[in-house]
Amino acid sequence: MKYEAIIVGGGVAGASLALLLGQAGMKICLLDKGSPSKIQKTDLFKGKTASLNLASIDFFKKIGLWEKVNHSSKEFTNIEVWDAEGSSKIIFNAKDISRSKLGNIAHNNSILTALYDLLKDLPNVNRVENVSVSVIKEANESIDVQTDSGLSLTASLVVGSDGSMSSIRSLSSIPIRTWSYEQTAIVTLLESEIPIHDTAYQIFTSTGPIAILPVRVEEEELASLIWSADKAYADKLLTSEPAEFLRELKLKTESKLGSFKMREEISSFPLHQLHAKEYFSNRAVLVGDSAHTMHPLAGQGLNLGLSDVIDLSERILLLRREGRDIADKKMLKSYSDSREKVNLRMTALMEAFKRGFGSKNPWIKLGRNLAFDITSNNKSLKKKFIKEAAGIT
């Protein structure tokens, strides 16, 4: 069957791209190895959460998604950051950039459910689940895709949005740079003794950064924990009793939110950095985690993936309006160069934060305190940091 584009990977980035291109009238096939359209209502508030910046929220509004996601998300107006090994802290406030909020924390499953609710109304978008791509073969003006179920498809362009272990990246022989952070992300849902309200917390400790984010679970306001801990310390935390784990968390967060109660089982995953050396090869192009992953300490992963989607979709739709090949090599090269520059800059910034705050060198600790004080007291510098994180100019 012939399509204009085949999108492999039906997560938030891939499904958003399918929705946007489908709304523009393109004939799209969206493939996924799982069943993201069949999330149960009981699972809407389980699993990963996403920190959506203002640019991502504007994009969701553009594709008609935000009105379906907003009610189940929780906005935050402040970000409080401090160094547990030092004496300084910074508070970023939406008022610093003349906005009513800095972003929203949403549940991935809620976003996906809303996306697939919109996709089902687009007859030009064919969704195929529980399949994996096994072969891609390029011709002069098209690319053929075969799945492990025997399905054969043809399109002008294939988009890989299938995560850090991307089959499209591998089948296209796109090389990567990768290394381990030697840390484990520990994730769970918490109830805090002191309500978190509309503030996101980031605490840098000697064993790794801790993020505590405000989330909404039905009518309750709870806290989402993302604790990026050095491997040995993470192993100790993961094998401890829940009460001991929560006592350690209270200690590490300096009782800022009082005591905690665990509201769901802990999950964990290893942290590594990955970046494709190019985001395309002939008629295959990458977006999101298939092209780049980074440390979760700033919560920018999904935002960068959605920025990839916005950039690529604009270029595809322009070529289509002009009656040109949507897999034009110059366009794909321009997209790759543009997004790689932005994503590498953010990756380098997160790496600098991780290394700087993980160091026990007394001179680096002093430098951290000075940097905190300078940033906290410099309104223009604070404003620049906030706008960068919010994805606005």
C-alpha positions in Angstrom: 0.0 0.0 0.0 1.3 3.5 -0.9 1.5 6.4 1.5 3.0 9.8 1.5 4.8 9.1 4.8 5.2 6.2 7.2 5.8 7.0 10.8 7.4 4.3 12.9 6.7 4.7 16.6 3.4 5.8 18.0 4.6 7.5 21.2 3.8 11.2 21.8 6.2 12.6 19.2 5.3 10.1 16.5 1.5 10.3 17.1 1.7 14.1 17.2 3.4 14.2 13.8 0.9 11.8 12.4 -2.0 14.0 13.7 -0.5 17.2 12.3 0.3 15.8 8.9 -3.0 13.9 8.8 -4.9 17.2 9.6 -3.1 18.7 6.6 -4.6 16.0 4.4 -1.6 13.8 3.9 -2.0 10.0 3.6 -0.1 8.6 6.6 0.6 5.1 8.1 1.5 5.1 11.8 3.2 1.9 13.0 3.9 0.8 16.5 5.3 -2.3 18.1 2.9 -1.9 21.1 -0.7 -0.9 21.5 -0.6 2.8 22.5 -4.2 3.3 21.4 -5.5 0.8 23.9 -4.5 2.3 27.2 -7.0 1.4 29.9 -8.7 4.2 31.9 -7.2 2.8 35.1 -3.8 3.4 33.6 -4.2 7.1 32.5 -2.4 8.4 35.5 0.2 5.7 35.8 3.8 5.6 34.4 5.9 8.4 33.2 5.0 12.1 33.4 6.1 14.8 31.0 7.1 18.4 31.7 5.5 20.4 28.9 7.0 23.8 28.3 5.1 26.8 26.8 6.2 26.0 23.3 4.9 22.4 23.5 1.6 23.6 25.0 1.2 26.1 22.1 1.9 23.2 19.7 -0.7 21.0 21.4 -3.2 23.9 21.1 -2.5 24.1 17.3 -3.3 20.5 16.7 -6.4 20.6 18.9 -4.9 18.4 21.6 -4.5 20.8 24.5 -8.2 21.0 25.4 -8.2 17.2 25.9 -5.0 17.2 28.0 -5.2 20.4 30.0 -7.8 19.2 32.5 -5.7 16.2 33.6 -2.4 18.1 33.8 -1.1 20.4 36.5 0.4 23.8 35.8 3.5 25.1 37.6 4.4 28.7 38.1 7.6 28.3 40.0 10.8 26.3 39.8 12.9 26.2 43.0 16.5 24.9 42.6 19.1 24.5 45.3 22.4 22.8 45.9 22.3 20.5 48.9 26.1 20.7 49.1 26.1 24.5 49.1 24.2 27.5 50.5 22.5 29.0 47.5 19.2 28.6 45.7 17.3 30.1 42.8 13.6 30.5 42.4 12.3 31.0 38.8 8.9 32.5 38.6 6.5 32.9 35.6 6.2 36.6 36.5 9.9 36.9 35.5 8.9 36.5 31.9 5.4 38.1 32.2 3.6 34.8 31.9 0.9 33.2 34.1 2.8 29.8 34.2 6.0 28.1 33.2 4.5 24.9 31.9 2.4 21.9 32.8 3.1 18.4 34.1 1.1 15.8 32.2 0.8 12.1 32.3 2.2 10.4 29.1 -0.7 7.9 29.1 -3.2 10.8 29.2 -1.5 12.6 26.3 -1.4 9.4 24.2 -5.1 8.6 24.9 -6.1 12.1 23.8 -3.9 11.8 20.7 -5.4 8.5 19.6 -8.9 9.9 20.2 -8.2 12.6 17.6 -6.4 10.3 15.2 -9.4 7.9 15.0 -11.3 10.7 13.3 -8.8 11.0 10.4 -9.5 8.3 7.7 -6.3 9.3 5.9 -4.2 8.1 8.8 -3.9 4.3 9.0 -2.8 3.0 12.4 -1.2 -0.5 12.6 -0.2 -1.8 16.1 1.8 -4.7 17.4 4.2 -4.8 14.5 7.9 -4.2 14.1 9.8 -3.0 11.0 12.2 -5.7 9.8 13.3 -4.4 6.4 13.5 -1.0 4.7 14.5 -0.8 1.1 15.0 2.5 -0.8 14.2 3.1 -4.5 14.7 6.3 -6.5 11.5 8.0 -5.6 10.1 5.9 -2.7 11.0 3.7 0.3 9.6 0.2 1.0 8.9 -1.0 4.5 8.3 -4.6 5.6 7.1 -5.6 9.0 7.6 -8.8 11.0 3.9 -9.6 10.3 4.5 -9.7 6.5 3.0 -6.3 5.8 4.5 -4.4 2.9 4.2 -0.6 2.6 5.6 2.1 0.4 6.0 5.8 0.9 8.0 8.8 -0.1 9.4 9.2 3.4 9.9 7.1 6.6 10.1 8.9 9.9 11.7 7.0 12.8 10.1 8.0 16.1 10.7 4.6 17.7 12.8 5.5 20.7 16.4 5.2 21.7 16.6 1.6 20.4 15.3 2.8 17.0 14.9 0.1 14.4 14.7 2.8 11.7 18.0 4.3 12.8 19.6 0.9 12.8 18.2 -0.3 9.5 19.3 3.1 7.9 22.8 2.6 9.3 22.8 6.0 10.9 25.8 6.1 13.4 25.4 7.3 17.0 27.5 8.7 19.8 26.5 7.2 23.1 27.7 6.8 26.7 26.3 5.9 30.1 25.7 8.4 32.8 26.4 5.6 35.4 23.1 6.6 37.0 19.7 5.0 37.5 16.4 7.0 37.3 14.0 6.1 40.1 10.4 7.1 39.4 7.3 7.0 41.6 4.2 8.9 42.6 4.1 10.5 46.1 1.9 12.3 48.5 3.7 15.0 50.4 3.0 16.1 54.0 3.4 19.8 52.8 1.4 20.3 49.6 3.5 20.9 46.6 1.0 23.3 45.0 2.4 24.9 41.8 6.1 24.6 42.4 8.6 22.2 40.7 11.6 21.4 42.8 15.1 20.5 41.6 17.7 19.5 44.3 21.3 18.8 43.4 22.9 16.3 45.7 26.3 14.6 45.8 24.7 11.3 44.7 22.6 12.8 41.8 19.8 15.3 41.2 16.2 14.9 42.5 13.2 16.4 40.7 9.8 16.6 42.5 7.0 17.8 40.2 3.4 18.7 40.9 0.9 16.4 39.2 -2.8 15.9 39.1 -4.3 12.5 39.6 -8.0 12.9 39.0 -9.0 15.4 41.7 -5.9 14.9 43.8 -2.7 17.0 43.7 0.3 14.8 44.2 4.1 14.8 43.5 6.0 13.0 40.8 9.5 11.9 41.8 12.4 11.5 39.3 15.5 10.7 41.3 18.6 10.3 39.2 21.0 8.4 41.5 24.5 7.1 41.1 24.3 3.4 40.4 25.6 2.0 43.7 23.5 4.4 45.7 20.4 3.6 43.5 20.9 -0.1 44.0 20.8 0.6 47.8 17.7 2.7 47.5 15.9 0.1 45.3 16.6 -2.7 47.7 15.6 -0.8 50.8 12.2 -1.0 52.5 9.7 1.7 51.4 9.8 3.4 54.8 13.6 3.6 54.7 13.4 4.9 51.1 11.0 7.7 52.1 13.1 8.6 55.1 16.1 9.0 52.9 14.1 11.1 50.4 13.0 13.4 53.3 16.6 13.7 54.4 17.9 14.5 50.9 15.1 17.1 50.3 15.9 18.7 53.6 12.3 18.2 54.8 11.1 20.9 52.3 7.9 19.0 51.7 7.9 17.2 55.0 7.3 13.4 55.0 6.2 11.4 52.0 3.8 8.5 51.3 4.2 6.3 48.3 1.2 6.2 46.0 2.5 3.7 43.4 5.2 1.1 43.0 8.7 2.4 42.2 10.0 1.9 38.7 13.6 2.5 37.5 15.7 2.6 34.3 19.3 3.2 33.4 20.3 6.6 32.2 22.4 7.1 29.1 23.1 9.8 26.5 22.6 9.1 22.8 22.9 11.4 19.8 22.7 10.4 16.1 25.6 11.8 14.0 23.0 12.8 11.4 19.2 12.8 11.7 18.6 11.3 8.2 19.7 8.9 5.6 18.3 9.1 2.1 14.5 8.8 2.6 14.5 8.0 6.3 14.6 10.7 9.0 14.6 10.7 12.8 12.7 12.7 15.5 12.7 12.6 19.3 14.5 9.8 21.2 15.4 7.9 18.1 17.7 10.9 17.3 18.7 12.1 20.8 18.3 11.3 24.5 19.6 13.3 27.4 19.7 13.4 31.2 16.2 13.9 32.6 17.3 16.5 35.2 15.7 19.4 33.3 12.7 17.5 31.9 13.5 18.7 28.3 13.4 15.4 26.5 9.8 15.4 25.2 9.9 19.2 24.5 12.9 18.7 22.2 11.2 15.8 20.5 8.1 17.9 19.8 10.4 20.7 18.6 11.8 18.2 16.1 8.2 17.4 15.0 7.3 21.1 14.5 10.4 21.8 12.5 10.2 18.7 10.3 6.4 19.0 9.7 6.8 22.7 8.5 9.4 21.6 6.0 7.4 18.6 4.8 4.2 20.6 4.3 6.1 23.5 2.5 7.5 21.0 0.0 4.2 19.3 -0.5 2.4 22.6 -1.2 5.1 23.4 -3.8 4.6 19.9 -5.4 8.1 18.8 -4.6 9.5 15.6 -3.1 8.9 15.6 0.6 12.1 13.6 1.1 14.2 16.3 -0.7 17.8 15.7 0.5 18.5 19.4 0.9 15.5 19.8 3.2 16.4 16.7 5.3 20.0 18.0 5.6 18.8 21.4 6.6 16.4 19.9 9.2 19.2 17.7 10.5 21.7 20.5 10.9 19.2 22.9 12.5 17.8 20.4 15.1 21.2 18.9 15.9 22.6 22.3 16.8 19.7 23.1 19.2 19.6 19.6 20.7 23.4 19.4 21.2 23.4 22.7 22.9 20.8 21.6 25.4 22.5 18.2 25.8 25.8 20.0 26.6 24.1 22.3 29.1 22.5 19.3 30.9 25.9 17.5 30.9 27.6 20.6 32.4 24.9 20.7 35.1 25.3 17.0 35.9 29.1 17.1 36.1 29.3 20.4 37.9 26.8 19.5 40.6 28.2 15.9 40.9 31.7 17.2 41.7 33.0 17.1 45.2 35.9 19.5 44.4 35.8 22.4 46.9 36.7 24.9 44.3 33.9 23.7 42.0 31.5 23.8 45.0 32.5 27.4 45.6 32.0 28.2 41.9 28.5 26.6 42.0 27.5 28.9 44.9 28.8 31.9 43.1 27.0 30.9 39.9 23.7 30.5 41.9 24.1 33.9 43.5 24.9 35.7 40.2 22.0 34.1 38.4 19.6 34.7 41.2 20.5 38.4 41.4 20.7 39.1 37.7 17.2 39.6 36.3 18.2 39.5 32.6 20.2 36.3 33.1 17.3 34.7 35.0 14.9 35.7 32.2 17.2 34.2 29.6 17.4 30.8 31.4 13.6 30.7 31.8 12.9 31.6 28.2 15.3 28.9 27.0 13.6 26.2 29.1 10.2 27.4 28.1 11.0 27.3 24.5 10.1 30.9 23.8 12.0 33.9 22.5 
